[in-house]
Amino acid sequence: MNSYRYFENKECKYYPCHKGLENGSNCLFCYCPMYNMTDCLGYPKYMEKNGKQIKVCTDCNFPHKEENYDLVMKKLKDSMF
């Protein structure tokens, strides 16, 4: 089912992009819109590279779960104001 809330691209060479998403992944947020947020809704890890903290979202699949669409959209809306 592809719609404005959910899009799945099984032909992508990176599909599935995260472990645990083999049975369905919302590709709408392929590049996480919360990446630049320090208080994102996911569960990132951080590593140091060249003296800087880098956010690592490899093990996070929060924005790719269909049921989290409304939460992601609310977070984005709230962060604008």
QUITA-V119206 format. One line per field, one symbol per residue. ss: DSSP state (h for helix, s for strand, l for the rest). phi: phi as a letter, one per 20 degrees, with the letter a starting at -180 (. if undefined). Layout:
ss->???
phi->???
This chain:
ss->llllllllllllllllllllllllllhhhlllllllllllllllsssssllssssslllllhhhlhhhhhhhhhhhhhhll
phi->.dbfebbcdfeffeffecfndfdpbeegdgdgfdgeefdfeecfdcceblmcfdfddgedcgfeegfegfffffgffffed
